[in-house]
Amino acid sequence: MWQAEVRIDLDAIRDNVAMLRASTRAEVMAVVKADGYGHGMLPSARAALAGGATWLGVATLTEALALRAQGITAPVLAWLHAPGVPLRDGVAAGVDLSAGGVAQLGELVEAARSAQRPARAHLKLDTGLARGGATADEWPALLDAAAKARADGDVEVVGIWSHFVSADDPGAEITDRQLAAFADGLAVAERHDIRPRYRHIANSAATLSRPDAHFDLVRTGIAIYGLSPIEGRRFGLRPAMTARARVAQTKRVPAGQGVSYGHAYHTDRETTLALIPLGYGDGVPRHASNVGPVEVGGAVRTIAGRVCMDQVVLDCGDDPVTPGDVATLFGAERPTADDWAAAIGTINYEIVTRFGGSRVPRVYDGSAGRGAGDGEAG
Ligand SMILES: *Cc1c(COP(=O)(O)O)cnc(C)c1O
């Protein structure tokens, strides 16, 4: 008997990747950072590879090394390193590493010498996001340093890449300006005799809406989990995560009953309250107090009062809800992670990612990426 669970449909991840793969001539990098956006990094990676992804993307070296330690041999790119992180371990494990400036490239060179093999570098150009990467002014110096490191046998330049500001807004003109800046950066690189195999800039939104941004590789995160990065469009994606719990207790209360901490909700009639054993300690945002939608018995109810650490309460009216009934916070049907995002003023990414590393057991459905007999689950 389960009390609360996060179910992950691995076949949905595989099929979403296969759909993206079929929509582009570029290779697909499945982004599995942040514990696979809450879906589990390793099972998500395997399901994505089964769907035709040929690369995996993560933010940190630690994440990349965890993939390698668990037997993933596909190319893995890690793109966010503070000075002093053990890049040597990444080079030794054959992890591709981003270099966003001359100093960082120097760290890759040091790591390569220590590991006694060339570092696989992706040079990052900042085309306007003003997050990581070399500005247009810094770009020639980074290219000079990369050309020298390549000549010394310390670095192989595998990629040149950048990241979009507003690809989720199909009308944003900054996207065109960034594509022009990326083209300029590639031209400057050519003049430095740097023509890497992989040029990449597209996230999920650009993959789904800007074929002219695909280049050689697309870095898709949210879309592989079946959620749309562009409001109001579904693109035929299938959400992979369902968060649900069993009703722990029900009770009849009179009109005017205050509910949960602070009595931020009062019943307006005699009604049945249902106690749902999921709270902010599990990933339910506390901002969902009085607004988060939950389906129980076919009806979508709104959380009554404050979200607690371990539980929430639903006001179910005269519905015949009983202990043990299944209450679904979000899944492939309504309510969805998008409904939750709209209710609390965030994005679907945050809703699912909050359930990563959660107290709630993750249960995997489907066969995608599970090797015969390896019994990988949970
Ligand atoms: C997270 C991330 C992605 C994936 O973005 P989605 O919008 O989830 O597709 C791609 N590239 C970089 C650099 C990222 O940080």
The ligand as an SDF file (V2000), in Angstrom:
LIG
                    3D

 15 15  0  0  0  0  0  0  0  0999 V2000
   18.4370   23.9330  -18.6580 C   0  0  0  0  0  0  0  0  0  0  0  0
   19.1280   24.2510  -19.9280 C   0  0  0  0  0  0  0  0  0  0  0  0
   18.6520   23.7660  -21.1610 C   0  0  0  0  0  0  0  0  0  0  0  0
   17.3060   23.0890  -21.3070 C   0  0  0  0  0  0  0  0  0  0  0  0
   16.3130   24.0800  -21.3250 O   0  0  0  0  0  0  0  0  0  0  0  0
   14.7710   23.6930  -21.5810 P   0  0  0  0  0  0  0  0  0  0  0  0
   14.0880   24.9800  -21.6590 O   0  0  0  0  0  0  0  0  0  0  0  0
   14.3530   22.8660  -20.4040 O   0  0  0  0  0  0  0  0  0  0  0  0
   14.7530   22.8970  -22.8360 O   0  0  0  0  0  0  0  0  0  0  0  0
   19.4240   23.9680  -22.2820 C   0  0  0  0  0  0  0  0  0  0  0  0
   20.5980   24.6220  -22.2000 N   0  0  0  0  0  0  0  0  0  0  0  0
   21.0640   25.1440  -21.0430 C   0  0  0  0  0  0  0  0  0  0  0  0
   22.3480   25.8780  -21.0230 C   0  0  0  0  0  0  0  0  0  0  0  0
   20.3380   24.9890  -19.8780 C   0  0  0  0  0  0  0  0  0  0  0  0
   20.7910   25.5270  -18.7370 O   0  0  0  0  0  0  0  0  0  0  0  0
  1  2  1  0
  2  3  1  0
  2 14  2  0
  3  4  1  0
  3 10  2  0
  4  5  1  0
  5  6  1  0
  6  7  2  0
  6  8  1  0
  6  9  1  0
 10 11  1  0
 11 12  2  0
 12 13  1  0
 12 14  1  0
 14 15  1  0
M  END
$$$$
